[in-house]
Amino acid sequence: MDAVAAIGLTDLTGFVGRTAETKQLRASADKVLAGSPQLVRVEGEAGIGKTNLVNHFLAGLDKFTVLAASGDPAESTLSYGLVDQLLARVNRQLVGRFKLLDRSRPSTATPFAVGADFLALVGELQADQPVAIVLDDVQWADRPSAQALGFMLRRLWADQVLAVMLIRTPVVEDETEVVNQYLSRPTIDSVTIRLGGLTSHDIAALSAAVTSGELPLPAAARLRAHTDGNPLYVRALLAEASPADLIAGESTLPVPKSLLTAVGRILNRLPEETRHLVEALAVLNARCSLARAAQLASVDKPSEALAPALAAGLVQWWPTEPANPVAMRHGLHRDAVYESLDPVRRAELHATAAGLVDSTTAWAHRVAAAQSTDGRLARQLEVAATEETASGRNDLAARYLHWAAELSETRDEYEHRLLTACVQSLLTSQPGWAVSRQAEVRRCSDTPLRDCALGLTALLGTGELAEAEVLLQRAADADAATTPAWMRSTIAGALAALHVWRGRGGEALRMASSALSMGGLVSRWEDFVRVIHAVARVRQDGPAAGLAELDHLPTKAAAVSSDDLDCLCCRGALHTMLGHYSEALDDLATAIRHQRAGANILSGPAPHSYLAAAQYAVGDWNDAAITMHQALSIQSTFEQPQHHTLTQMTATLVPAGRGDWQAATAHVREAQRWAAKVGTPQDIRYAAIAGAVVAQARADHAGMLSSLRPLLDTDLDQTDSLHAWWVAWWRPLLVEALIGVGELDTADRHLVRLGDTTRDVRHLEDTLSRLRAALARERGRLDDAFTIYRSRLDGDDGEPMVPFARAMLEQDFGQLLLGTGHRREALQWLRRARDRYTLLSAHPFIRRVDQGLDTSGARHTARSASKLPDLTEREEQVSYLASRGLTNGEIAKELYVTNKTVEYHLSNVYAKLGVASRRELGAALDTERVG
């Protein structure tokens, strides 16, 4: 795609200066051509020439596919508006291959899923030529687009992609919120160009290009001092003032500094039909067909009306496209024209535009057409919000309610609609809008609805649970006669979630039951409250009882409706806790498929964490590592803090087991940071597990106990009933640590308790046997230890449920046999353990077995300390998936990268291992596994 055509560039007349900045852009483009993705931020005040600089650069950019879009304050609430602009010039057949890139995508589509499809599209485009993604006025990007594009940019690796973001400065803090939160954390090389004003020489050259002659340098210097070199102001003055006025240094410049006035004078010089066309484009505020703009402007000969607007530099035109689309050239021009409109004329144009656009945009025009408060329109918006809520589109409901608030005739109506809009926003997995409105909400009257909105924000948006409890409880204690049913049930559900997260199973169960019995819950929140009810039941009566609370779900995961996906995630998590791994894998993988297809699940990345735990347990450590790679990739697009500690904990498992200490300890630190921030008993457990798993891999029993000490010091397992979540993971680690440091009586008490509370958890049988035997051994009861080992291992030749747990059991038995003189049998069990560890690439544990074999004097094939030591973590993941027969495209989809990145890693793998095909790669990996 030609770069100039892609951005609709028709006139570069008058571009001057900017030599150093253009050189920087070209240097970044050269790096992209070499296979290194780049991000360039172009910053500067309005009218300083950011867009002209980038357009000039793009005009000389050969063999790049250019995708361009521009943010706009009027569209900052339209979901995926920026993404859709980027896709406007892409072949529709290609876009059609990606369900979530089509404008008919579900309104609830999650940013990471849209971002994943956009990443795949960029990968496809790169097959032909490098890609440049240009985002103008990015400070006005809509939040979902910013999240999706931020996700995409962070997934670039060896890609030929140049991203250019144009950011207006200085800006109001709110304008940069989405940029700072989602687009300012690139993992690719980045450079910032801060654009200043034109020099006097530049202004002299500009005058020669756009007027009949070049200004003398003193006059150019005077003009620079008057405008600070702002090209947009300079052009306005050059167009409006005579050369004599500009040269006459003793006279006052005749054109006011205000661009509004300057553009108004230019507009007044245009023919009437041209002026009407420009005004219509300012009201539509979007790239649209010339025919549609002419229809709104009531212009009979649109082509004739367009020409003077193009000559004046106010309008941009794409003549090569079938619909002849047009748009205002610059946002400042648009604002000046819009503000110059008579209020009555502006309202009339908006009212007419409402009948020319899609239904969602029509609401925006109807709101803009209102010249004062409008109770009737506000009520209609409330009705529309109710319909969107019933359809599960809470984000649209929030938008309509916010508009209705602005049109309200009384303060009470305004506050009620604003607060309800915040509540709607919080019932999605993207509560950022409500968080950004906290100051406004706090200024509302002290009512139960205000407490509800602020309490939900603290609970679901910022993770400030203490504040959430005060506010939600106060709202719950309000007079039920004056509190609507939907609000009472919503508050009850929120309190149930809070009690669960703070470790109060009984109160959580009572509140969740109350919320469900009241009715009035929106579908997504009802699904979530059912999850809380099931988890609360677990706290009271154990995982099996919690599982029974989800009996309303179809047995087959594929048959579960989109309204029950959070419950499906919960069922998968409970299956994981109970060791029902086949069922867990089915439930969780199905939920994740729905997420990847755009389903909005309040569980966020939690299903990935539980799926990784199940994969880890059954010995699919490569799959678990890839699943957690996915979870970490998407976590930043979810705004609920309550899932972050769990994600970091499960991300620790495989790196710890394989001895990747740098990655493992980084995840531990993040888990501890989030646990300290959120502060719930469960988050404290997650962080404790993460630290203990790493210490276990290092054979550091004191370190294990140190990590788990918070559970003992605060007696957390007592405050949450016998059935603590993840108890089957953390208490065995605690018992092992206590035995290792010699606190045998305490270990015995916890071991008894562990056995009592996990009778139905079959996957713990090997672990319980290992711990009971270890305790007997340390107390000198060797006969009892031998009996425990043999009763568990003799005659059991089947595949163990948890290979890692079986390997640890076999290793311990082998060490005991070796220490008591049973060398031949010891070697049998140690070698079995080693084989299992080798299949998992559990290198720290392999080394410990090898030490035992070395002590025995046995001959064995020593393995390297790391699997395929020359490969990076990403190369190992790509290699593993390739060896399973996945295509490059399938690998890219699994890892959230592009095809080009997969090709890059595979070429490195082939070179490092000396192989030339997938078949040879598979053979090399098999050789590594069997040793």
QUICORNOR-V64227 format. One record per residue. N is the residue number from 0. SS is DSSP state (H for helix, E for strand, C for the rest). PHI is phi in whole degrees, -180 to 180 (NA if undefined). D_LAST is the distance of its C-alpha to the last C-alpha in whole Angstrom. Layout:
BEGIN
n | ss | phi | d_last
N | SS | PHI | D_LAST
N | SS | PHI | D_LAST
END
This chain:
BEGIN
n | ss | phi | d_last
0 | C | NA | 51
1 | C | -64 | 54
2 | H | -62 | 53
3 | H | -66 | 57
4 | H | -65 | 58
5 | H | -63 | 55
6 | C | -101 | 57
7 | C | 70 | 60
8 | C | -78 | 61
9 | C | -119 | 65
10 | C | -153 | 66
11 | C | -109 | 65
12 | C | -59 | 69
13 | C | 90 | 69
14 | C | -77 | 66
15 | C | -135 | 66
16 | C | 67 | 64
17 | C | 61 | 61
18 | H | -64 | 60
19 | H | -65 | 57
20 | H | -67 | 56
21 | H | -63 | 55
22 | H | -63 | 54
23 | H | -62 | 51
24 | H | -62 | 51
25 | H | -67 | 50
26 | H | -64 | 48
27 | H | -65 | 45
28 | H | -63 | 46
29 | H | -63 | 45
30 | H | -65 | 41
31 | H | -62 | 41
32 | H | -60 | 41
33 | C | -84 | 38
34 | C | 96 | 36
35 | C | -117 | 37
36 | C | -62 | 38
37 | E | -134 | 41
38 | E | -122 | 44
39 | E | -118 | 47
40 | E | -102 | 50
41 | E | -108 | 53
42 | E | -115 | 56
43 | E | 171 | 60
44 | C | -70 | 63
45 | C | -59 | 64
46 | C | 80 | 66
47 | C | -75 | 64
48 | C | 107 | 63
49 | H | -59 | 59
50 | H | -66 | 59
51 | H | -63 | 61
52 | H | -59 | 59
53 | H | -68 | 56
54 | H | -62 | 58
55 | H | -61 | 59
56 | H | -63 | 55
57 | H | -66 | 54
58 | H | -63 | 57
59 | C | -101 | 56
60 | C | -94 | 52
61 | C | -90 | 51
62 | C | 60 | 48
63 | E | -119 | 47
64 | E | -86 | 48
65 | E | -108 | 50
66 | E | -112 | 50
67 | E | -126 | 52
68 | E | -154 | 54
69 | E | -137 | 56
70 | C | -75 | 56
71 | C | -150 | 60
72 | H | -60 | 61
73 | H | -72 | 63
74 | H | -112 | 59
75 | C | -69 | 57
76 | C | -101 | 57
77 | C | -90 | 56
78 | C | -63 | 53
79 | C | 63 | 51
80 | H | -61 | 54
81 | H | -68 | 52
82 | H | -60 | 49
83 | H | -64 | 52
84 | H | -62 | 53
85 | H | -61 | 50
86 | H | -87 | 50
87 | C | -60 | 53
88 | C | -100 | 53
89 | C | -83 | 50
90 | C | -49 | 50
91 | H | -64 | 51
92 | H | -65 | 49
93 | H | -67 | 45
94 | H | -60 | 46
95 | C | -63 | 47
96 | C | -76 | 43
97 | C | -119 | 43
98 | H | -55 | 44
99 | H | -87 | 45
100 | H | -96 | 46
101 | C | -78 | 49
102 | C | -64 | 52
103 | C | -86 | 52
104 | C | -56 | 49
105 | C | -58 | 50
106 | C | -66 | 51
107 | C | -92 | 49
108 | C | -56 | 46
109 | C | -80 | 44
110 | H | -58 | 43
111 | H | -67 | 39
112 | H | -69 | 40
113 | H | -64 | 42
114 | H | -62 | 40
115 | H | -66 | 37
116 | H | -66 | 39
117 | H | -64 | 41
118 | H | -60 | 38
119 | H | -64 | 37
120 | H | -63 | 40
121 | H | -59 | 40
122 | H | -61 | 37
123 | H | -65 | 39
124 | H | -64 | 42
125 | H | -64 | 40
126 | C | -61 | 39
127 | C | -95 | 42
128 | C | -167 | 43
129 | E | -59 | 42
130 | E | -120 | 44
131 | E | -114 | 46
132 | E | -112 | 47
133 | E | -112 | 50
134 | E | -119 | 51
135 | E | -90 | 55
136 | C | 46 | 57
137 | H | -67 | 53
138 | H | -64 | 55
139 | H | -106 | 56
140 | C | -62 | 53
141 | C | -70 | 53
142 | H | -58 | 50
143 | H | -60 | 48
144 | H | -63 | 48
145 | H | -61 | 47
146 | H | -66 | 44
147 | H | -65 | 43
148 | H | -71 | 43
149 | H | -62 | 42
150 | H | -59 | 39
151 | H | -61 | 39
152 | H | -63 | 39
153 | H | -73 | 36
154 | C | -98 | 34
155 | C | -76 | 35
156 | C | -140 | 32
157 | C | -111 | 32
158 | C | -99 | 35
159 | C | -91 | 39
160 | E | -131 | 41
161 | E | -112 | 44
162 | E | -106 | 45
163 | E | -122 | 49
164 | E | -113 | 50
165 | E | -102 | 54
166 | E | -125 | 55
167 | E | -79 | 59
168 | C | -134 | 60
169 | C | -71 | 61
170 | C | -132 | 60
171 | C | -68 | 61
172 | H | -54 | 58
173 | H | -60 | 58
174 | H | -69 | 57
175 | H | -97 | 54
176 | H | -57 | 53
177 | H | -70 | 50
178 | H | -65 | 50
179 | H | -64 | 49
180 | H | -81 | 47
181 | H | -122 | 45
182 | H | -115 | 45
183 | C | -110 | 45
184 | C | -126 | 41
185 | C | -72 | 40
186 | C | -102 | 36
187 | C | -103 | 37
188 | E | -61 | 40
189 | E | -139 | 43
190 | E | -140 | 47
191 | E | -115 | 50
192 | E | -109 | 53
193 | E | -102 | 56
194 | C | -91 | 59
195 | C | -106 | 63
196 | C | -76 | 66
197 | C | -70 | 67
198 | C | -81 | 69
199 | H | -61 | 73
200 | H | -64 | 72
201 | H | -61 | 70
202 | H | -67 | 73
203 | H | -62 | 75
204 | H | -66 | 73
205 | H | -65 | 72
206 | H | -64 | 76
207 | H | -67 | 76
208 | H | -79 | 74
209 | H | -114 | 75
210 | C | -127 | 79
211 | C | -80 | 81
212 | C | -163 | 81
213 | C | -87 | 79
214 | C | -69 | 80
215 | C | -61 | 81
216 | H | -58 | 79
217 | H | -61 | 81
218 | H | -68 | 81
219 | H | -64 | 77
220 | H | -65 | 77
221 | H | -62 | 79
222 | H | -67 | 77
223 | H | -65 | 74
224 | H | -64 | 76
225 | H | -73 | 77
226 | H | -117 | 74
227 | C | 59 | 71
228 | C | 77 | 70
229 | C | -68 | 69
230 | H | -59 | 69
231 | H | -66 | 70
232 | H | -70 | 73
233 | H | -60 | 73
234 | H | -61 | 73
235 | H | -62 | 76
236 | H | -69 | 78
237 | H | -64 | 78
238 | H | -76 | 79
239 | H | -99 | 82
240 | C | -98 | 83
241 | C | -80 | 86
242 | H | -55 | 85
243 | H | -62 | 88
244 | H | -64 | 87
245 | H | -71 | 84
246 | H | -79 | 85
247 | C | -69 | 88
248 | C | -69 | 87
249 | C | -84 | 90
250 | C | -96 | 90
251 | C | -79 | 87
252 | C | -61 | 84
253 | C | -77 | 86
254 | C | -98 | 83
255 | C | -66 | 81
256 | C | -67 | 78
257 | C | -67 | 77
258 | H | -64 | 75
259 | H | -57 | 76
260 | H | -68 | 79
261 | H | -62 | 78
262 | H | -65 | 76
263 | H | -60 | 79
264 | H | -68 | 82
265 | H | -62 | 80
266 | H | -61 | 79
267 | H | -66 | 83
268 | H | -82 | 84
269 | C | -79 | 82
270 | C | -58 | 83
271 | H | -57 | 84
272 | H | -66 | 81
273 | H | -65 | 79
274 | H | -60 | 79
275 | H | -64 | 79
276 | H | -64 | 75
277 | H | -64 | 74
278 | H | -63 | 75
279 | H | -64 | 73
280 | H | -65 | 70
281 | H | -65 | 70
282 | H | -74 | 71
283 | H | -65 | 68
284 | C | 52 | 66
285 | C | -163 | 63
286 | C | -70 | 62
287 | E | -147 | 64
288 | E | -67 | 66
289 | H | -60 | 70
290 | H | -64 | 71
291 | H | -67 | 70
292 | H | -62 | 71
293 | H | -66 | 75
294 | H | -62 | 75
295 | H | -67 | 75
296 | H | -83 | 77
297 | C | 59 | 80
298 | C | -104 | 79
299 | C | -81 | 81
300 | C | -123 | 80
301 | H | -62 | 76
302 | H | -64 | 76
303 | H | -68 | 79
304 | H | -70 | 78
305 | H | -72 | 75
306 | H | -54 | 76
307 | H | -62 | 78
308 | H | -68 | 75
309 | H | -66 | 72
310 | H | -64 | 75
311 | C | -78 | 75
312 | C | 76 | 71
313 | C | -91 | 71
314 | E | -126 | 69
315 | E | -112 | 66
316 | E | -137 | 66
317 | C | -114 | 63
318 | C | -69 | 66
319 | C | -82 | 63
320 | C | -90 | 62
321 | C | -56 | 64
322 | C | -87 | 65
323 | C | 49 | 66
324 | E | -66 | 64
325 | E | -137 | 66
326 | E | -164 | 65
327 | E | -64 | 67
328 | C | -71 | 66
329 | C | -135 | 65
330 | H | -60 | 65
331 | H | -68 | 68
332 | H | -62 | 70
333 | H | -60 | 69
334 | H | -62 | 70
335 | H | -65 | 73
336 | H | -65 | 74
337 | H | -62 | 73
338 | H | -72 | 75
339 | H | -79 | 78
340 | C | -68 | 78
341 | C | -61 | 81
342 | H | -53 | 80
343 | H | -67 | 82
344 | H | -62 | 80
345 | H | -61 | 77
346 | H | -64 | 77
347 | H | -62 | 79
348 | H | -64 | 76
349 | H | -62 | 73
350 | H | -62 | 75
351 | H | -69 | 75
352 | H | -61 | 71
353 | C | -59 | 70
354 | C | -89 | 71
355 | C | -113 | 69
356 | C | -124 | 66
357 | C | -67 | 63
358 | H | -62 | 64
359 | H | -67 | 62
360 | H | -66 | 63
361 | H | -59 | 67
362 | H | -59 | 66
363 | H | -61 | 66
364 | H | -69 | 69
365 | H | -63 | 71
366 | H | -66 | 70
367 | H | -66 | 71
368 | H | -73 | 74
369 | C | -69 | 75
370 | C | -94 | 78
371 | C | -158 | 78
372 | C | -57 | 77
373 | C | -145 | 77
374 | H | -60 | 76
375 | H | -66 | 76
376 | H | -65 | 73
377 | H | -61 | 72
378 | H | -67 | 72
379 | H | -64 | 71
380 | H | -64 | 68
381 | H | -62 | 67
382 | H | -63 | 67
383 | H | -61 | 65
384 | H | -64 | 63
385 | H | -62 | 63
386 | H | -65 | 62
387 | H | -66 | 59
388 | H | -62 | 58
389 | H | -63 | 58
390 | C | -90 | 56
391 | C | 81 | 53
392 | C | -100 | 54
393 | H | -66 | 55
394 | H | -66 | 54
395 | H | -67 | 57
396 | H | -58 | 59
397 | H | -62 | 59
398 | H | -63 | 60
399 | H | -65 | 63
400 | H | -67 | 64
401 | H | -64 | 64
402 | H | -62 | 66
403 | H | -60 | 68
404 | H | -60 | 69
405 | H | -66 | 70
406 | H | -96 | 72
407 | C | -65 | 74
408 | C | -89 | 77
409 | C | -130 | 77
410 | H | -62 | 75
411 | H | -61 | 74
412 | H | -65 | 73
413 | H | -58 | 71
414 | H | -66 | 69
415 | H | -61 | 68
416 | H | -72 | 67
417 | H | -62 | 65
418 | H | -66 | 63
419 | H | -66 | 62
420 | H | -61 | 61
421 | H | -62 | 58
422 | H | -60 | 58
423 | H | -60 | 57
424 | H | -61 | 54
425 | H | -76 | 53
426 | C | -90 | 52
427 | C | -120 | 49
428 | C | -86 | 46
429 | C | -127 | 48
430 | C | -82 | 50
431 | H | -60 | 51
432 | H | -62 | 54
433 | H | -64 | 56
434 | H | -61 | 54
435 | H | -69 | 56
436 | C | -102 | 59
437 | H | -59 | 59
438 | H | -61 | 62
439 | H | -65 | 64
440 | H | -66 | 63
441 | H | -66 | 64
442 | C | -81 | 68
443 | C | -73 | 68
444 | C | -62 | 71
445 | C | -75 | 69
446 | C | -133 | 69
447 | H | -59 | 66
448 | H | -66 | 65
449 | H | -63 | 64
450 | H | -61 | 62
451 | H | -62 | 60
452 | H | -64 | 59
453 | H | -68 | 59
454 | H | -66 | 57
455 | H | -65 | 55
456 | H | -62 | 54
457 | H | -66 | 53
458 | H | -74 | 51
459 | H | -104 | 49
460 | H | -106 | 49
461 | H | -116 | 49
462 | C | 74 | 48
463 | C | -91 | 51
464 | H | -70 | 51
465 | H | -63 | 54
466 | H | -65 | 56
467 | H | -59 | 55
468 | H | -65 | 56
469 | H | -60 | 59
470 | H | -70 | 60
471 | H | -68 | 59
472 | H | -67 | 61
473 | H | -65 | 64
474 | H | -66 | 64
475 | H | -69 | 63
476 | C | -82 | 66
477 | C | -67 | 68
478 | C | -60 | 71
479 | H | -62 | 69
480 | H | -67 | 73
481 | H | -108 | 72
482 | C | -109 | 68
483 | C | -63 | 67
484 | H | -60 | 65
485 | H | -61 | 62
486 | H | -74 | 62
487 | H | -62 | 62
488 | H | -70 | 59
489 | H | -65 | 57
490 | H | -64 | 58
491 | H | -61 | 57
492 | H | -64 | 54
493 | H | -65 | 53
494 | H | -64 | 54
495 | H | -60 | 52
496 | H | -62 | 49
497 | H | -62 | 50
498 | H | -64 | 50
499 | H | -61 | 47
500 | H | -68 | 45
501 | C | -96 | 47
502 | C | 85 | 46
503 | C | -115 | 50
504 | H | -61 | 49
505 | H | -64 | 52
506 | H | -65 | 54
507 | H | -64 | 51
508 | H | -64 | 52
509 | H | -64 | 56
510 | H | -70 | 56
511 | H | -66 | 53
512 | H | -62 | 55
513 | H | -64 | 58
514 | H | -62 | 57
515 | H | -71 | 56
516 | H | -76 | 59
517 | H | -68 | 61
518 | C | 78 | 60
519 | C | 85 | 61
520 | C | -78 | 57
521 | C | -68 | 56
522 | H | -57 | 53
523 | H | -66 | 50
524 | H | -71 | 51
525 | H | -63 | 52
526 | H | -59 | 48
527 | H | -66 | 47
528 | H | -66 | 50
529 | H | -62 | 48
530 | H | -62 | 45
531 | H | -60 | 47
532 | H | -62 | 49
533 | H | -66 | 45
534 | H | -65 | 44
535 | H | -63 | 47
536 | H | -63 | 47
537 | H | -59 | 43
538 | H | -60 | 45
539 | H | -82 | 47
540 | H | -127 | 46
541 | C | 102 | 42
542 | H | -60 | 40
543 | H | -63 | 41
544 | H | -68 | 44
545 | H | -64 | 43
546 | H | -63 | 42
547 | H | -65 | 45
548 | C | -69 | 47
549 | C | -106 | 45
550 | C | -65 | 46
551 | C | -71 | 48
552 | C | -80 | 45
553 | C | -60 | 44
554 | C | -61 | 41
555 | C | -81 | 39
556 | H | -60 | 38
557 | H | -63 | 39
558 | H | -91 | 43
559 | C | -72 | 43
560 | C | -77 | 46
561 | H | -67 | 46
562 | H | -80 | 48
563 | H | -122 | 46
564 | H | -71 | 42
565 | H | -66 | 42
566 | H | -65 | 43
567 | H | -62 | 40
568 | H | -60 | 38
569 | H | -64 | 39
570 | H | -62 | 38
571 | H | -62 | 35
572 | H | -64 | 35
573 | H | -67 | 36
574 | H | -60 | 34
575 | H | -64 | 31
576 | H | -63 | 33
577 | H | -88 | 33
578 | C | 81 | 30
579 | C | -87 | 31
580 | H | -71 | 28
581 | H | -62 | 29
582 | H | -66 | 32
583 | H | -62 | 31
584 | H | -61 | 29
585 | H | -67 | 32
586 | H | -61 | 35
587 | H | -72 | 33
588 | H | -64 | 31
589 | H | -66 | 35
590 | H | -60 | 37
591 | H | -68 | 35
592 | H | -61 | 35
593 | H | -63 | 39
594 | H | -61 | 39
595 | H | -67 | 37
596 | C | -85 | 40
597 | C | 110 | 42
598 | C | -63 | 43
599 | C | -96 | 44
600 | C | -113 | 43
601 | C | -66 | 44
602 | C | -71 | 41
603 | C | 57 | 39
604 | C | -84 | 36
605 | H | -58 | 35
606 | H | -60 | 34
607 | H | -64 | 31
608 | H | -64 | 30
609 | H | -70 | 31
610 | H | -63 | 28
611 | H | -62 | 26
612 | H | -63 | 26
613 | H | -66 | 26
614 | H | -64 | 23
615 | H | -61 | 21
616 | H | -64 | 22
617 | C | -82 | 21
618 | C | 96 | 17
619 | C | -91 | 18
620 | H | -68 | 17
621 | H | -63 | 17
622 | H | -64 | 21
623 | H | -63 | 22
624 | H | -63 | 21
625 | H | -69 | 23
626 | H | -61 | 26
627 | H | -74 | 27
628 | H | -60 | 27
629 | H | -63 | 29
630 | H | -61 | 31
631 | H | -68 | 31
632 | H | -66 | 33
633 | H | -95 | 35
634 | H | -59 | 36
635 | C | -67 | 39
636 | C | -86 | 41
637 | C | -104 | 42
638 | C | -101 | 44
639 | C | -89 | 44
640 | H | -75 | 43
641 | H | -72 | 42
642 | H | -103 | 39
643 | H | -68 | 37
644 | H | -66 | 36
645 | H | -60 | 34
646 | H | -60 | 32
647 | H | -67 | 31
648 | H | -64 | 30
649 | H | -69 | 28
650 | H | -69 | 27
651 | H | -78 | 25
652 | H | -58 | 23
653 | H | -69 | 20
654 | H | -56 | 20
655 | H | -65 | 21
656 | H | -63 | 18
657 | H | -102 | 16
658 | C | 80 | 18
659 | C | -86 | 20
660 | H | -66 | 23
661 | H | -62 | 25
662 | H | -66 | 25
663 | H | -63 | 25
664 | H | -69 | 28
665 | H | -64 | 30
666 | H | -68 | 30
667 | H | -61 | 31
668 | H | -61 | 34
669 | H | -66 | 35
670 | H | -61 | 35
671 | H | -66 | 37
672 | H | -64 | 39
673 | H | -72 | 40
674 | H | -63 | 40
675 | H | -67 | 43
676 | H | -73 | 44
677 | H | -82 | 45
678 | C | 79 | 45
679 | C | -83 | 44
680 | H | -55 | 43
681 | H | -68 | 40
682 | H | -65 | 39
683 | H | -64 | 39
684 | H | -63 | 37
685 | H | -57 | 34
686 | H | -64 | 34
687 | H | -64 | 34
688 | H | -60 | 31
689 | H | -57 | 29
690 | H | -65 | 30
691 | H | -69 | 29
692 | H | -64 | 26
693 | H | -65 | 25
694 | H | -63 | 26
695 | H | -61 | 24
696 | H | -64 | 21
697 | C | -88 | 23
698 | C | 60 | 24
699 | C | -110 | 27
700 | H | -67 | 29
701 | H | -65 | 32
702 | H | -66 | 31
703 | H | -60 | 30
704 | H | -67 | 34
705 | H | -62 | 35
706 | H | -66 | 34
707 | H | -89 | 35
708 | H | -56 | 39
709 | H | -57 | 41
710 | H | -71 | 40
711 | H | -84 | 42
712 | H | -63 | 44
713 | C | -102 | 46
714 | C | 54 | 45
715 | H | -61 | 44
716 | H | -68 | 42
717 | H | -83 | 46
718 | H | -74 | 48
719 | C | -119 | 46
720 | C | 70 | 46
721 | C | -68 | 43
722 | C | -102 | 41
723 | C | -71 | 40
724 | C | -64 | 38
725 | C | 65 | 34
726 | H | -62 | 35
727 | H | -71 | 32
728 | H | -105 | 30
729 | H | -87 | 32
730 | H | -71 | 33
731 | H | -60 | 30
732 | H | -63 | 29
733 | H | -64 | 33
734 | H | -62 | 33
735 | H | -60 | 29
736 | H | -65 | 31
737 | H | -63 | 34
738 | H | -64 | 33
739 | H | -63 | 31
740 | H | -98 | 34
741 | C | 89 | 36
742 | C | -89 | 38
743 | H | -72 | 38
744 | H | -67 | 41
745 | H | -64 | 40
746 | H | -61 | 37
747 | H | -62 | 38
748 | H | -62 | 41
749 | H | -70 | 38
750 | H | -69 | 36
751 | H | -62 | 39
752 | H | -64 | 40
753 | H | -61 | 36
754 | H | -65 | 37
755 | H | -66 | 40
756 | H | -94 | 39
757 | C | -131 | 36
758 | C | -62 | 37
759 | C | -91 | 36
760 | C | -99 | 33
761 | H | -67 | 31
762 | H | -69 | 27
763 | H | -89 | 28
764 | H | -61 | 29
765 | H | -64 | 25
766 | H | -66 | 26
767 | H | -61 | 30
768 | H | -62 | 29
769 | H | -62 | 26
770 | H | -70 | 29
771 | H | -65 | 32
772 | H | -67 | 30
773 | H | -64 | 29
774 | H | -65 | 33
775 | H | -62 | 34
776 | H | -61 | 32
777 | H | -68 | 33
778 | C | -92 | 37
779 | C | 83 | 36
780 | C | -94 | 36
781 | H | -66 | 33
782 | H | -61 | 35
783 | H | -64 | 35
784 | H | -63 | 31
785 | H | -59 | 30
786 | H | -62 | 32
787 | H | -63 | 31
788 | H | -61 | 27
789 | H | -68 | 28
790 | H | -65 | 30
791 | H | -88 | 27
792 | H | -101 | 24
793 | C | -65 | 26
794 | C | 78 | 26
795 | C | -102 | 24
796 | C | -98 | 21
797 | C | -73 | 22
798 | C | -70 | 20
799 | C | -69 | 21
800 | C | -65 | 23
801 | C | -123 | 21
802 | H | -57 | 17
803 | H | -65 | 17
804 | H | -66 | 21
805 | H | -65 | 19
806 | H | -62 | 16
807 | H | -66 | 19
808 | H | -63 | 21
809 | H | -65 | 19
810 | H | -63 | 18
811 | H | -62 | 22
812 | H | -65 | 22
813 | H | -61 | 20
814 | H | -65 | 22
815 | H | -65 | 25
816 | H | -61 | 24
817 | H | -64 | 23
818 | H | -73 | 26
819 | C | -110 | 29
820 | C | 88 | 27
821 | C | -96 | 25
822 | H | -61 | 23
823 | H | -63 | 21
824 | H | -68 | 21
825 | H | -59 | 20
826 | H | -62 | 17
827 | H | -59 | 16
828 | H | -75 | 17
829 | H | -65 | 15
830 | H | -69 | 12
831 | H | -62 | 13
832 | H | -61 | 13
833 | H | -63 | 10
834 | H | -61 | 8
835 | H | -67 | 11
836 | H | -61 | 11
837 | H | -64 | 7
838 | H | -64 | 9
839 | H | -91 | 12
840 | C | 59 | 10
841 | C | -86 | 13
842 | H | -63 | 12
843 | H | -61 | 16
844 | H | -77 | 15
845 | H | -60 | 11
846 | H | -62 | 14
847 | H | -70 | 16
848 | H | -64 | 14
849 | H | -62 | 13
850 | H | -62 | 17
851 | H | -65 | 18
852 | H | -66 | 15
853 | H | -63 | 17
854 | H | -62 | 20
855 | H | -78 | 20
856 | C | 80 | 19
857 | C | -76 | 16
858 | C | -82 | 14
859 | C | -155 | 10
860 | C | -88 | 7
861 | C | -74 | 8
862 | C | -94 | 7
863 | C | -63 | 10
864 | C | -68 | 12
865 | C | -144 | 12
866 | C | -71 | 10
867 | C | 43 | 12
868 | C | -61 | 14
869 | C | -85 | 17
870 | C | -96 | 17
871 | C | -76 | 20
872 | H | -59 | 20
873 | H | -65 | 22
874 | H | -65 | 20
875 | H | -63 | 17
876 | H | -64 | 19
877 | H | -63 | 21
878 | H | -61 | 17
879 | H | -61 | 17
880 | H | -67 | 20
881 | H | -65 | 20
882 | H | -68 | 17
883 | C | -84 | 19
884 | C | 94 | 22
885 | C | -73 | 24
886 | C | -75 | 27
887 | H | -58 | 28
888 | H | -64 | 31
889 | H | -68 | 29
890 | H | -65 | 26
891 | H | -59 | 29
892 | H | -66 | 31
893 | H | -66 | 28
894 | H | -97 | 27
895 | C | 55 | 31
896 | C | -134 | 31
897 | C | -98 | 33
898 | H | -58 | 31
899 | H | -64 | 32
900 | H | -64 | 30
901 | H | -62 | 27
902 | H | -59 | 28
903 | H | -61 | 28
904 | H | -67 | 24
905 | H | -63 | 23
906 | H | -63 | 24
907 | H | -65 | 23
908 | H | -63 | 19
909 | H | -58 | 20
910 | H | -66 | 21
911 | H | -69 | 19
912 | H | -95 | 16
913 | C | 68 | 18
914 | C | -118 | 18
915 | C | -128 | 22
916 | C | -156 | 21
917 | H | -63 | 20
918 | H | -62 | 18
919 | H | -67 | 16
920 | H | -63 | 15
921 | H | -59 | 14
922 | H | -65 | 12
923 | H | -63 | 11
924 | H | -67 | 10
925 | H | -61 | 8
926 | H | -62 | 6
927 | H | -63 | 5
928 | H | -70 | 6
929 | H | -86 | 4
930 | C | 74 | 0
END
